[in-house]
Amino acid sequence: MPEEVVMPYELRKHIAIANDMEIAPEIREQTIKHIARFGSYEALCALLDIACNTKASYSERDLALKVSRDVLKNSRKNDI
């Protein structure tokens, strides 16, 4: 059984904002960028979930996918 991952409060808060469809799209897009700054596995999973969310706008989904690529690139640089 996999270990339960404990997410930082700030990351959970940002994920909730990014997934709240009642909040203005501009704010959700800014929040997606903030999630990427965490640079963690949990942040990457959250970004990919947003990218797969059909309720999100195309631009939000595209942004989430773009910044998730950046998170992966940065994690590769840090592993070397």
C-alpha positions in Angstrom: 0.0 0.0 0.0 1.5 3.4 -1.0 2.3 5.9 1.6 -0.1 8.7 2.1 1.4 12.0 0.9 0.9 15.0 3.1 0.5 18.1 1.0 1.4 21.5 2.4 -1.5 23.7 3.4 -0.5 26.4 0.8 -0.5 23.9 -2.0 -3.9 22.4 -1.0 -5.3 26.0 -0.9 -3.9 26.8 -4.4 -5.3 23.6 -5.8 -8.7 24.4 -4.5 -8.6 27.8 -6.0 -7.5 26.5 -9.4 -10.3 24.0 -9.5 -13.0 26.4 -8.3 -15.0 27.2 -11.5 -16.8 30.1 -9.8 -13.5 32.1 -9.5 -12.5 34.3 -12.4 -10.3 32.5 -15.1 -7.5 35.1 -14.7 -7.2 34.3 -11.0 -7.2 30.5 -11.7 -4.5 30.9 -14.3 -2.3 32.9 -11.9 -2.9 30.2 -9.3 -1.8 27.5 -11.8 1.5 29.4 -12.2 1.8 29.5 -8.4 1.3 25.7 -8.1 4.1 25.2 -10.5 6.5 27.1 -8.2 6.1 24.4 -5.6 8.0 22.1 -8.0 7.0 19.0 -6.1 5.6 15.7 -7.2 2.2 16.7 -5.6 2.2 20.0 -7.5 3.0 18.1 -10.7 0.1 15.7 -10.1 -2.3 18.6 -9.4 -1.2 20.4 -12.6 -1.8 17.3 -14.7 -5.3 16.9 -13.0 -6.1 20.5 -14.1 -4.9 19.7 -17.6 -7.3 16.8 -17.8 -10.2 18.7 -16.3 -12.8 19.2 -19.1 -14.6 21.9 -17.1 -11.5 24.1 -17.2 -11.1 26.4 -20.2 -8.7 25.5 -23.0 -6.3 28.2 -22.0 -6.2 27.0 -18.4 -5.7 23.4 -19.4 -2.9 24.4 -21.9 -1.2 26.5 -19.2 -1.3 23.6 -16.7 0.2 21.3 -19.2 2.9 23.9 -20.2 4.0 24.6 -16.6 3.9 20.9 -15.7 6.5 20.4 -18.4 8.6 23.1 -16.8 8.3 21.4 -13.4 9.5 18.1 -15.0 12.5 19.9 -16.7 13.5 21.6 -13.4 13.3 18.3 -11.5 15.6 16.7 -14.1 18.1 19.5 -13.7 18.1 19.1 -9.9 18.5 15.3 -10.1 21.8 15.5 -12.1 
